[in-house]
Amino acid sequence: MDPELRTEELSLAAGGRLIEAYLAEPPEAGTGRALPAVIVIHEIWGLVDHIRDVARRFAHEGYVALAPDLYTGPVREVLTPEGIRRAMAALSEAPADLRRDPERMREWAAGRPAEERPLIEALGRVMSSAQRDAFARELVDVRLWLAGRPAVAQDGRGARVGAVGFCMGGGLVARLATLDPGLRAGVIFYGHNPPLSDVPRIEARLYGIYGGLDRGITDEVPAFAEAMRKAGKPFDYTVYPGAKHAFFNDTGPNYDPGAALDAWRRTLEFLAQAL
């Protein structure tokens, strides 16, 4: 797809299962040169072409980039992009407070048309706090796998590996940081806060990027920033006025070219300092 890069579809062990992933490396990865690395964590849509493209963008910037598919397995057969769209359309009619409660989600889904029920139930599972925690634990193994790549740079603190995530993946960057002291840096694109009680465990440098119109997420950020401040952890963030949720995704309806370009610049500047 891009002759200048080394790309590969692969599987790796994480959380007691094999998950599929997309690896993109700069040409110099095979020359013995040590490079920083980044995990690219997908949105609710899964490992789609947009996320593969973001991984290649990082590779062009000199990073070993790995995008894991957290939906590897039977759930991916249900949670196709079209299935997710249908489930989200159905959930727009549901009370907001049940969307993160799988049991209540199942009860509500029982009253929906039969063809919608497996979609709603699957989406409810991946949106649940328990499943997000499970994904974050798997991402610790992903980080360890990436840290062991021959091309990934090491220093006195270990492998120079960071993570960048979008939407669901942004929240997972924050949760991963609470679990993995080996993670060096993380960029949270419009993702929910981690449990604030876990903030003192964070060792990574974190940076947040949010849309001003994405109030359901952006309004949470000051509480996270204050928890980080109290714990003595570095955290800066940028809010783009007028930008919606998922404004970075250039294949989606909320794409904001100006905000996305500036957010990419800030992301690269942050990672260059942190890694």
C-alpha positions in Angstrom: 0.0 0.0 0.0 2.9 2.3 0.8 6.2 1.1 -0.6 8.1 3.4 1.7 6.9 1.7 4.8 7.0 -1.8 6.2 3.5 -2.9 7.0 2.1 -6.2 8.3 -1.1 -7.8 9.5 -0.2 -10.0 12.5 -1.5 -11.7 15.7 -0.1 -11.4 19.2 -0.9 -12.8 22.6 -2.7 -10.4 24.9 -4.9 -11.1 27.9 -5.0 -14.8 27.4 -6.1 -14.6 23.8 -4.7 -13.9 20.3 -5.6 -10.5 19.0 -5.0 -9.2 15.5 -3.1 -6.0 14.8 -1.7 -3.8 12.1 2.0 -2.9 12.2 3.5 0.0 10.3 7.3 0.7 10.5 9.5 3.2 8.8 12.0 1.9 6.3 14.9 2.4 8.8 13.3 -0.1 11.2 15.2 -2.8 9.4 18.5 -1.1 9.5 19.3 -1.5 13.2 18.3 2.1 14.0 16.4 2.4 17.3 13.0 4.1 17.0 10.3 5.3 19.4 7.0 3.4 19.2 3.3 4.1 19.6 0.2 2.0 20.1 -2.7 3.4 18.0 -6.0 2.5 19.8 -9.1 2.5 17.7 -12.5 4.2 18.1 -15.7 2.4 18.8 -15.7 1.5 15.1 -12.8 -1.0 15.5 -9.7 -1.4 13.5 -10.9 0.3 10.3 -9.0 1.7 7.4 -8.8 5.2 9.1 -6.9 3.8 12.1 -4.5 1.9 9.7 -4.0 5.2 8.0 -3.2 6.9 11.3 -0.7 4.1 12.1 1.0 4.8 8.7 1.1 8.5 9.4 3.1 7.8 12.6 5.4 5.5 10.7 6.1 8.3 8.2 7.1 10.4 11.3 9.6 7.8 12.4 7.6 5.7 14.9 7.0 2.0 15.0 3.2 2.0 15.1 1.0 -0.8 16.1 -2.8 -0.7 15.9 -4.4 -3.7 17.8 -7.9 -4.9 16.9 -9.6 -5.2 20.3 -12.7 -6.7 18.6 -10.8 -9.7 17.4 -13.0 -12.8 17.6 -16.8 -13.3 17.4 -17.7 -9.8 18.6 -16.2 -8.4 15.3 -18.8 -10.4 13.3 -21.5 -8.4 15.1 -19.8 -5.1 15.6 -19.1 -4.2 12.0 -19.2 -0.5 11.2 -22.8 -0.9 9.9 -23.8 -3.0 12.9 -22.4 -0.3 15.2 -24.3 2.4 13.4 -27.5 0.5 13.7 -26.9 -0.2 17.4 -26.1 3.5 18.1 -29.2 4.6 16.3 -31.3 2.3 18.5 -29.4 3.5 21.6 -30.2 7.1 20.8 -33.8 6.2 21.9 -32.6 4.6 25.2 -32.2 6.4 28.6 -28.6 7.7 28.8 -28.0 6.2 32.2 -28.4 2.6 31.0 -25.8 2.8 28.2 -22.9 1.7 30.5 -24.9 -1.0 32.4 -24.9 -4.3 30.4 -27.6 -5.9 32.5 -30.0 -3.0 32.0 -29.0 -2.8 28.4 -30.0 -6.4 27.9 -33.3 -5.8 29.5 -34.0 -2.8 27.3 -32.8 -4.6 24.2 -35.3 -7.4 24.9 -38.0 -5.0 23.8 -36.4 -4.1 20.5 -36.8 -5.8 17.1 -35.1 -9.2 17.1 -32.5 -8.1 14.5 -31.3 -5.3 16.7 -30.9 -7.2 19.9 -27.5 -8.8 19.3 -26.1 -5.5 18.0 -27.3 -3.6 21.1 -26.1 -6.3 23.5 -22.6 -6.5 21.9 -22.2 -2.7 21.8 -23.4 -2.6 25.5 -20.7 -5.1 26.4 -17.8 -3.1 24.8 -19.1 0.1 26.4 -19.2 -1.3 29.9 -16.6 -0.4 32.5 -15.7 -4.0 33.0 -15.0 -4.6 29.3 -13.0 -1.4 29.1 -10.9 -2.5 32.0 -10.3 -5.9 30.3 -9.3 -4.1 27.1 -6.9 -2.0 29.1 -5.3 -5.1 30.7 -4.8 -6.5 27.2 -3.2 -3.3 26.1 -0.5 -3.8 28.8 0.5 -7.0 27.0 0.3 -5.2 23.6 2.7 -2.6 25.0 5.1 -5.3 26.2 5.0 -7.0 22.8 5.8 -3.7 21.1 8.5 -3.0 23.6 10.2 -6.2 22.6 10.4 -5.4 18.9 14.1 -5.1 17.8 13.6 -1.7 16.2 12.1 -0.1 19.3 14.4 2.2 21.2 15.4 1.5 24.8 16.9 3.7 27.5 17.5 3.6 31.2 13.8 3.6 31.9 13.0 0.8 29.4 11.3 0.9 26.0 10.2 4.2 24.6 6.6 3.3 23.9 3.6 5.6 24.0 -0.1 5.3 23.1 -2.5 7.4 21.2 -6.2 6.7 21.2 -9.4 8.1 19.8 -12.9 8.1 21.3 -13.1 4.7 23.1 -9.4 4.4 22.4 -8.7 7.7 24.1 -10.4 6.5 27.3 -8.4 3.3 27.0 -5.1 5.3 26.9 -6.0 6.8 30.2 -7.0 3.5 31.7 -3.8 1.8 30.3 -1.8 4.5 32.0 -3.3 3.6 35.4 -2.3 0.0 34.9 1.1 0.1 33.1 4.0 1.9 34.7 6.1 1.0 31.6 3.9 3.2 29.4 6.0 6.4 28.7 3.4 8.7 27.2 -0.2 8.9 26.1 -2.4 11.2 24.0 -6.1 11.1 24.8 -8.3 12.2 21.9 -11.8 12.9 23.3 -11.9 9.9 25.6 -13.6 9.5 29.0 -11.6 9.9 32.2 -10.2 6.9 33.9 -11.4 6.2 37.5 -10.0 9.2 39.3 -9.1 7.1 42.3 -6.5 5.3 40.1 -4.8 8.5 39.0 -2.0 8.3 41.6 -0.8 5.1 39.8 -0.1 6.9 36.5 3.6 7.2 35.5 3.2 8.2 31.9 3.1 11.8 30.7 -0.4 12.5 29.3 -1.8 15.0 26.9 -5.5 15.5 26.1 -7.2 16.7 23.0 -11.0 17.6 23.1 -13.7 19.2 21.1 -15.5 22.2 22.6 -18.9 20.9 21.4 -18.3 17.4 22.8 -19.7 18.4 26.2 -20.4 14.9 27.4 -16.7 14.2 27.5 -15.0 17.6 27.6 -16.9 18.8 30.7 -15.3 15.9 32.6 -11.7 17.0 31.8 -11.2 19.6 34.6 -11.9 17.0 37.2 -9.2 14.7 35.6 -6.8 17.6 35.4 -7.3 18.5 39.1 -6.8 14.8 40.1 -3.6 14.7 38.1 -2.5 18.0 39.7 -3.1 16.7 43.2 -1.2 13.5 42.5 1.7 15.5 41.1 1.3 14.0 37.6 1.9 16.1 34.4 -1.2 16.6 32.3 -1.9 19.3 29.7 -4.8 19.5 27.4 -6.3 21.5 24.5 -9.9 22.1 23.8 -10.9 23.2 20.2 -13.9 25.6 20.3 -16.5 24.6 17.7 -15.1 21.1 17.2 -17.3 18.1 17.7 -16.6 14.6 19.0 -14.3 12.6 16.6 -13.2 15.8 14.8 -9.9 14.1 13.9 -11.5 11.3 11.9 -11.3 12.5 8.2 -13.7 9.8 7.1 -16.5 10.8 9.5 -19.1 13.5 9.5 -17.6 15.6 12.3 -14.2 16.0 10.7 -12.7 19.5 11.3 -9.7 20.0 9.1 -8.2 23.0 11.0 -8.6 21.4 14.4 -7.3 18.0 13.2 -4.2 19.5 11.6 -3.4 21.5 14.7 -4.1 18.4 17.0 -1.7 16.3 14.8 1.0 18.9 15.2 0.5 19.1 19.0 0.5 15.3 19.2 3.8 15.0 17.3 5.4 17.8 19.4 4.3 16.1 22.7 5.5 12.6 21.7 8.8 14.0 20.5 9.4 15.4 24.0 7.9 12.5 25.9 9.5 9.7 24.0 
